[in-house]
Amino acid sequence: MEKIKRKSTKPLQINPLKLSQPMGATLAFLGIDNCMPLMHGGQGCASFTKVYYTRHFSEPIAIQTTAVTDVTAILDGGDFSIIESIKNIRKKISPSLIGLFTTGLPETKGDDIRGISAKINCPLVYVNTPDYEGGLESGWALACKAIMQQLVQATEEVDDNKVVILPHVSLQPIEVEKIKDFIAGFGFNVFAVPDLSTSLDGHLGEKQASLSHGGITIEELNDLGNAGLVISIGDSMFPSAEELQKKNLYMRHFHFSHLNGLIATDKLVAKLLSETGFDHPPLQVERWRKRLQDAMLDTHFSLGQTRILVAAEPDQLVGICESLYEAGGKVSVAIATVNSPQLKKIKAEQVLVGDLEDAEAMADKYDLFIGNFHCEALAHQQHKGLVTRGFPNWEQVGNQLKNDILYEGGAYFLFECANAATVHREHAQAS
């Protein structure tokens, strides 16, 4: 079999990993303060998404739906259900923004949400996210691109102290916070779009809110055009960075495929040093780099004798595989949810777009499984070690505070993988 198998030859996914574009858009709008995601589709689609994220984050998730049915889909051009839904939302609450996005049914019918949005007199961002295309990662990225197009104001002014980071969907809230703090340590004023680090980070609020609480504000989004620097993380976010640059021709752009492991973090530090003119990074950054180097030595033996399968969204997949590769880990199989240019960069013996049926069929090729909660049953059935990453994780609490990136998170991640591999090896020997 070829190293990269871009398209599956199967007519359907048997045990899928992939999530839908509307779910990615939902998560993106939850990274904006006081925003209400409005899913233009069936009531079941929104209910499923709400329950899904509520279980993953252990937090109440705000989302509304236009409740399209097969009857209203035929009789209504989308105008009535969307306008009435927004009226009902504004009767009860006052969102700073409504994020309108589509599902497969209205997209198949051809509803013109751009035209409908022009008739609505309230702050709104619209984006087409059919669930028969792409997945979680592209839904998040499309929503972010729409935010740049429709909210950010064009300008020629430049604030060289202002940085905008565009994180991919698989970065947990604490990871977004760590990146913001890391860059701020070099003296920059940092904004993230979307920003889950203050909305879904698991903080204890005063009361349960009916809207997203925390995240970047509408006023901050409007003023992003004067940022001197935009940093995109993950290839899915490159179009969003390009869209932001259109708002200001003097804005500079640095792109990173991921920020996992030593090499990628070194590249980020080098870019920040070149921007600031500093001779060396903050002392804490230097200290964590030495800790990661030591972690790579400490985990090398365990990871080096362990065959690993990683299943994830493409941007997360390439970062995890790179981090393991740097420490001598053997990634024998990498399964991506969808096709992506990132697949060419993955350090693995075999890379494919597939599902958990493929993982089951290749059970003789790996000892340790890194994937989401849906991988748990297969890992137990095949007597494999397991490290849970990605969406969803309904078995464990604290997902929003798991950090795998930069020097600090890279060290924690290698320790967790090495310990899981050691436990699996001991159990296998005992049996």
C-alpha positions as CSV (number, residue, x, y, z in Angstrom):
1,M,0.0,0.0,0.0
2,E,1.2,3.5,-0.8
3,K,2.3,5.7,2.0
4,I,-0.5,8.3,1.5
5,K,-3.9,7.0,0.5
6,R,-5.8,10.3,-0.1
7,K,-9.2,8.8,-0.8
8,S,-10.9,5.8,0.7
9,T,-12.2,3.2,-1.8
10,K,-15.0,2.3,0.5
11,P,-18.6,3.4,-0.4
12,L,-19.3,4.5,3.2
13,Q,-17.6,5.0,6.6
14,I,-18.4,2.1,8.9
15,N,-17.1,3.4,12.2
16,P,-16.5,7.1,11.5
17,L,-14.0,9.5,13.0
18,K,-15.2,12.5,11.0
19,L,-17.5,15.2,12.4
20,S,-19.5,17.7,10.3
21,Q,-18.8,21.3,9.1
22,P,-21.7,22.8,11.1
23,M,-20.2,21.4,14.3
24,G,-17.0,23.2,13.5
25,A,-18.8,26.5,12.8
26,T,-20.7,26.1,16.1
27,L,-17.5,25.9,18.0
28,A,-16.0,28.9,16.2
29,F,-18.9,31.2,17.0
30,L,-18.6,30.1,20.7
31,G,-15.2,31.7,20.7
32,I,-16.9,35.2,20.3
33,D,-18.2,36.9,23.4
34,N,-22.0,37.1,23.7
35,C,-22.6,35.3,20.4
36,M,-25.5,33.0,19.6
37,P,-24.7,30.3,17.0
38,L,-27.8,29.8,14.8
39,M,-27.9,26.6,12.8
40,H,-30.0,26.7,9.7
41,G,-31.2,23.1,9.5
42,G,-33.1,20.4,11.3
43,Q,-33.8,20.6,15.1
44,G,-32.0,17.3,15.6
45,C,-28.8,18.6,14.1
46,A,-28.6,21.4,16.6
47,S,-29.7,19.1,19.5
48,F,-27.0,16.6,18.6
49,T,-24.3,19.3,18.5
50,K,-25.4,20.8,21.8
51,V,-25.3,17.5,23.6
52,Y,-22.0,16.6,22.0
53,Y,-20.1,19.7,23.1
54,T,-21.9,19.8,26.5
55,R,-20.6,16.3,27.3
56,H,-17.1,17.1,26.0
57,F,-16.6,20.4,27.8
58,S,-18.9,19.6,30.8
59,E,-20.3,23.0,30.2
60,P,-23.7,24.3,29.0
61,I,-23.5,25.1,25.2
62,A,-25.5,27.9,23.7
63,I,-27.0,27.2,20.2
64,Q,-30.3,27.8,18.4
65,T,-31.8,26.4,15.3
66,T,-34.2,27.4,12.5
67,A,-35.8,24.0,12.9
68,V,-36.2,23.3,9.2
69,T,-38.4,20.3,8.4
70,D,-38.9,18.4,5.1
71,V,-42.2,20.4,4.7
72,T,-40.8,23.9,5.4
73,A,-37.8,23.1,3.4
74,I,-40.0,22.7,0.3
75,L,-42.5,25.5,1.0
76,D,-40.1,28.1,2.4
77,G,-37.1,29.7,0.7
78,G,-35.3,29.9,4.1
79,D,-36.3,33.6,4.6
80,F,-39.2,33.0,7.0
81,S,-37.6,30.4,9.2
82,I,-34.4,32.4,9.6
83,I,-36.0,35.7,10.2
84,E,-38.5,34.3,12.7
85,S,-35.8,32.4,14.6
86,I,-33.8,35.6,14.9
87,K,-36.9,37.5,16.1
88,N,-37.5,34.8,18.8
89,I,-33.9,34.9,19.9
90,R,-33.9,38.7,20.3
91,K,-37.2,38.6,22.3
92,K,-35.5,36.6,25.0
93,I,-31.8,37.7,24.9
94,S,-29.7,40.4,23.3
95,P,-26.7,38.8,21.6
96,S,-23.9,41.0,20.4
97,L,-23.6,38.7,17.3
98,I,-25.6,36.0,15.6
99,G,-23.6,33.4,13.7
100,L,-25.8,31.9,11.0
101,F,-24.5,28.8,9.3
102,T,-26.1,26.0,7.2
103,T,-26.5,22.2,7.2
104,G,-27.0,19.8,4.3
105,L,-30.8,20.2,3.8
106,P,-30.9,24.0,3.1
107,E,-27.7,23.8,1.1
108,T,-29.1,21.0,-1.1
109,K,-32.3,23.1,-1.6
110,G,-30.2,26.2,-2.3
111,D,-31.2,28.7,0.3
112,D,-29.6,32.1,-0.2
113,I,-28.4,32.9,3.3
114,R,-26.4,35.9,2.0
115,G,-29.5,37.5,0.5
116,I,-31.5,36.7,3.6
117,S,-28.8,38.2,5.9
118,A,-29.0,41.5,4.0
119,K,-32.6,41.8,5.1
120,I,-31.8,41.4,8.8
121,N,-31.1,44.4,10.9
122,C,-28.8,43.1,13.6
123,P,-25.1,42.1,13.9
124,L,-24.8,38.9,12.0
125,V,-22.2,36.7,10.3
126,Y,-23.3,34.1,7.7
127,V,-21.3,31.2,6.4
128,N,-22.2,28.2,4.2
129,T,-21.2,24.9,5.9
130,P,-22.9,22.0,4.2
131,D,-22.3,18.8,6.2
132,Y,-21.9,16.7,3.0
133,E,-18.5,18.4,2.5
134,G,-15.4,18.8,4.6
135,G,-15.5,18.2,8.3
136,L,-15.0,19.8,11.8
137,E,-11.8,21.4,10.8
138,S,-13.0,23.1,7.6
139,G,-16.3,24.2,9.3
140,W,-14.3,26.1,11.9
141,A,-12.0,27.5,9.2
142,L,-14.9,28.7,7.0
143,A,-16.6,30.4,9.9
144,C,-13.3,32.2,10.8
145,K,-12.8,33.3,7.2
146,A,-16.4,34.7,7.2
147,I,-15.7,36.6,10.4
148,M,-12.7,38.2,8.8
149,Q,-14.6,39.1,5.7
150,Q,-17.8,40.5,7.4
151,L,-16.6,42.0,10.7
152,V,-13.1,43.3,10.4
153,Q,-12.8,46.9,9.2
154,A,-10.2,47.8,6.6
155,T,-7.6,50.3,7.5
156,E,-4.1,51.5,6.6
157,E,-3.0,52.1,10.2
158,V,-0.6,49.5,11.7
159,D,0.0,48.7,15.4
160,D,3.3,46.7,15.4
161,N,2.7,45.7,19.0
162,K,-0.6,44.0,18.1
163,V,-0.7,40.3,17.1
164,V,-3.6,38.2,15.9
165,I,-3.4,34.4,16.2
166,L,-5.6,32.1,14.2
167,P,-5.7,28.7,15.9
168,H,-7.0,25.5,14.2
169,V,-10.0,23.8,15.7
170,S,-8.2,21.0,17.6
171,L,-6.4,23.4,19.9
172,Q,-8.0,23.1,23.3
173,P,-8.9,26.4,25.2
174,I,-5.8,26.1,27.5
175,E,-3.6,25.6,24.4
176,V,-4.9,28.9,22.9
177,E,-4.2,30.6,26.2
178,K,-0.7,29.2,26.3
179,I,0.0,30.5,22.8
180,K,-1.3,33.9,23.7
181,D,0.7,34.1,26.9
182,F,3.8,32.7,25.1
183,I,3.7,35.5,22.5
184,A,2.7,38.1,25.0
185,G,5.9,37.2,26.9
186,F,7.8,38.9,24.0
187,G,5.9,42.2,24.6
188,F,3.0,41.8,22.2
189,N,-0.7,42.5,22.7
190,V,-2.3,39.3,21.5
191,F,-5.8,38.4,20.2
192,A,-7.1,35.0,19.1
193,V,-9.8,34.4,16.6
194,P,-11.8,32.4,17.5
195,D,-10.9,32.5,21.2
196,L,-12.1,29.6,23.3
197,S,-9.5,30.3,26.0
198,T,-11.9,32.5,28.0
199,S,-15.2,31.1,26.9
200,L,-14.9,27.3,27.1
201,D,-11.9,27.0,29.4
202,G,-14.1,25.6,32.3
203,H,-14.0,28.7,34.5
204,L,-16.7,28.9,37.2
205,G,-19.1,31.7,36.2
206,E,-21.5,33.6,38.4
207,K,-24.5,31.9,36.8
208,Q,-25.4,29.7,33.8
209,A,-25.7,32.0,30.8
210,S,-27.9,31.6,27.7
211,L,-25.1,33.0,25.5
212,S,-21.4,32.4,25.1
213,H,-19.5,34.2,27.8
214,G,-15.9,35.1,27.2
215,G,-13.9,35.0,24.0
216,I,-13.0,37.9,21.7
217,T,-15.5,40.8,21.6
218,I,-17.2,42.3,18.6
219,E,-15.4,45.6,19.1
220,E,-12.0,43.8,19.2
221,L,-12.9,41.9,16.0
222,N,-13.8,45.2,14.2
223,D,-10.4,46.6,15.1
224,L,-8.2,43.7,14.1
225,G,-7.3,45.3,10.8
226,N,-4.6,47.4,12.3
227,A,-2.6,44.4,13.7
228,G,1.0,44.4,12.6
229,L,1.3,40.6,12.6
230,V,-1.1,37.7,12.0
231,I,0.1,34.1,13.0
232,S,-1.9,31.2,11.5
233,I,-1.6,27.8,13.1
234,G,-2.7,24.9,11.0
235,D,-3.0,24.8,7.2
236,S,-6.8,25.0,7.4
237,M,-6.4,28.6,8.8
238,F,-4.2,29.9,6.0
239,P,-7.2,31.2,4.0
240,S,-8.4,33.1,7.1
241,A,-5.1,34.8,7.4
242,E,-5.1,35.8,3.8
243,E,-8.6,37.2,4.2
244,L,-7.4,39.3,7.2
245,Q,-4.5,40.6,5.3
246,K,-6.9,42.0,2.7
247,K,-8.0,44.4,5.4
248,N,-4.6,45.9,5.6
249,L,-1.9,45.5,3.0
250,Y,0.8,46.4,5.5
251,M,0.0,43.5,7.8
252,R,2.7,40.7,8.0
253,H,1.9,37.0,8.1
254,F,3.7,34.1,9.7
255,H,2.3,30.6,9.1
256,F,2.9,27.4,11.2
257,S,1.5,24.0,10.2
258,H,1.4,23.2,14.0
259,L,3.1,24.2,17.2
260,N,3.8,20.8,18.6
261,G,7.3,19.7,19.7
262,L,10.7,21.3,19.8
263,I,11.4,22.2,16.2
264,A,8.1,24.0,15.5
265,T,8.3,26.0,18.8
266,D,11.9,26.9,18.0
267,K,10.7,28.4,14.7
268,L,8.1,30.4,16.5
269,V,10.7,31.7,19.0
270,A,13.0,32.6,16.1
271,K,10.2,34.6,14.4
272,L,9.3,36.5,17.6
273,L,13.0,37.3,18.3
274,S,13.4,38.7,14.8
275,E,10.3,40.8,15.3
276,T,11.3,42.2,18.6
277,G,15.1,42.4,18.2
278,F,15.6,40.6,21.5
279,D,18.8,38.6,22.0
280,H,17.1,35.8,23.8
281,P,13.6,34.7,24.8
282,P,12.2,35.1,28.4
283,L,13.9,32.9,31.0
284,Q,10.8,30.8,31.6
285,V,10.7,29.9,27.8
286,E,14.4,28.9,27.9
287,R,13.7,26.8,31.0
288,W,10.8,24.9,29.4
289,R,12.9,24.3,26.3
290,K,15.5,22.5,28.5
291,R,12.7,20.5,30.2
292,L,11.3,19.4,26.8
293,Q,14.8,18.3,25.7
294,D,15.1,16.2,28.9
295,A,11.6,14.8,28.4
296,M,12.6,13.7,24.9
297,L,15.6,11.8,26.4
298,D,13.5,10.3,29.2
299,T,10.7,9.0,26.9
300,H,12.9,8.0,23.9
301,F,13.4,4.4,25.0
302,S,9.7,3.7,25.7
303,L,8.4,5.5,22.6
304,G,11.1,4.0,20.4
305,Q,10.0,0.5,21.0
306,T,6.2,1.2,20.6
307,R,4.3,1.1,17.3
308,I,1.7,3.9,17.4
309,L,-1.5,4.7,15.5
310,V,-2.8,8.2,15.5
311,A,-6.3,9.2,14.3
312,A,-7.3,12.9,14.2
313,E,-8.2,16.0,12.3
314,P,-5.3,16.8,9.8
315,D,-3.9,19.8,11.6
316,Q,-3.8,18.0,14.9
317,L,-2.6,14.8,13.2
318,V,0.6,16.3,11.7
319,G,1.5,18.0,15.0
320,I,1.1,14.9,17.1
321,C,3.1,12.8,14.7
322,E,5.9,15.4,14.5
323,S,6.1,15.5,18.3
324,L,6.4,11.7,18.6
325,Y,8.9,11.5,15.7
326,E,11.2,14.0,17.4
327,A,11.4,11.8,20.5
328,G,12.0,8.7,18.5
329,G,8.4,7.4,18.4
330,K,7.3,5.1,15.7
331,V,4.1,6.2,14.1
332,S,3.2,3.2,12.0
333,V,-0.3,4.4,10.9
334,A,-1.8,7.9,10.7
335,I,-5.5,8.1,9.9
336,A,-7.0,11.5,8.9
337,T,-10.7,12.4,9.0
338,V,-10.5,14.2,5.7
339,N,-8.1,14.9,2.9
340,S,-5.7,17.8,3.4
341,P,-2.4,19.2,2.1
342,Q,-1.1,18.4,5.7
343,L,-1.0,14.7,4.9
344,K,2.1,15.1,2.8
345,K,4.0,16.4,5.9
346,I,3.0,13.6,8.3
347,K,5.9,11.6,9.8
348,A,4.4,8.1,9.6
349,E,5.0,4.9,7.8
350,Q,1.5,4.9,6.4
351,V,-1.0,7.8,6.1
352,L,-4.6,7.5,4.9
353,V,-8.0,9.1,5.0
354,G,-10.2,6.6,6.8
355,D,-12.2,5.5,9.8
356,L,-12.0,3.2,12.8
357,E,-12.8,0.2,10.6
358,D,-9.4,0.8,8.9
359,A,-7.8,1.0,12.4
360,E,-9.4,-2.3,13.3
361,A,-8.2,-3.9,10.0
362,M,-4.6,-2.8,10.8
363,A,-4.6,-3.9,14.4
364,D,-1.4,-5.9,13.9
365,K,0.5,-2.8,13.0
366,Y,0.3,-0.8,16.3
367,D,0.5,-1.2,20.1
368,L,-0.6,2.3,21.2
369,F,-3.7,4.1,19.9
370,I,-3.9,7.9,20.1
371,G,-7.4,9.1,19.2
372,N,-10.8,10.3,20.4
373,F,-13.2,8.7,22.8
374,H,-14.7,6.6,20.0
375,C,-11.4,4.8,19.8
376,E,-11.7,3.5,23.4
377,A,-13.9,0.4,22.6
378,L,-11.6,-0.6,19.8
379,A,-8.5,-0.2,21.8
380,H,-9.9,-2.4,24.6
381,Q,-11.2,-5.0,22.2
382,Q,-7.8,-5.2,20.5
383,H,-5.8,-5.0,23.8
384,K,-4.0,-1.8,22.8
385,G,-2.8,1.1,24.9
386,L,-4.8,4.3,24.6
387,V,-4.1,8.1,24.9
388,T,-7.3,10.0,24.3
389,R,-7.1,13.1,22.1
390,G,-9.5,15.1,19.9
391,F,-13.3,15.4,19.8
392,P,-15.1,13.9,21.6
393,N,-13.8,12.8,25.0
394,W,-16.8,11.9,27.1
395,E,-15.0,9.6,29.4
396,Q,-12.7,12.1,31.1
397,V,-13.1,15.5,32.6
398,G,-10.7,18.4,32.1
399,N,-10.4,18.2,28.3
400,Q,-10.3,22.0,28.0
401,L,-7.1,22.1,30.1
402,K,-5.1,19.5,28.2
403,N,-2.0,21.1,26.8
404,D,0.2,19.4,24.1
405,I,1.8,22.4,22.4
406,L,4.9,24.5,22.7
407,Y,7.8,23.4,25.0
408,E,5.7,22.9,28.1
409,G,2.8,21.0,26.6
410,G,5.2,19.0,24.4
411,A,6.9,17.6,27.5
412,Y,3.6,16.7,29.2
413,F,2.4,15.0,26.0
414,L,5.5,12.8,25.6
415,F,5.3,11.8,29.3
416,E,1.7,10.7,28.9
417,C,2.4,8.7,25.8
418,A,5.5,7.0,27.2
419,N,3.7,6.1,30.4
420,A,0.7,4.7,28.5
421,A,3.1,2.7,26.3
422,T,5.0,1.3,29.3
423,V,1.8,0.2,31.0
424,H,0.6,-1.5,27.9
425,R,3.9,-3.3,27.4
426,E,3.8,-4.6,31.0
427,H,0.2,-5.8,30.7
428,A,1.1,-7.6,27.4
429,Q,4.1,-9.3,29.0
430,A,2.0,-10.4,32.0
431,S,-0.7,-11.9,29.8
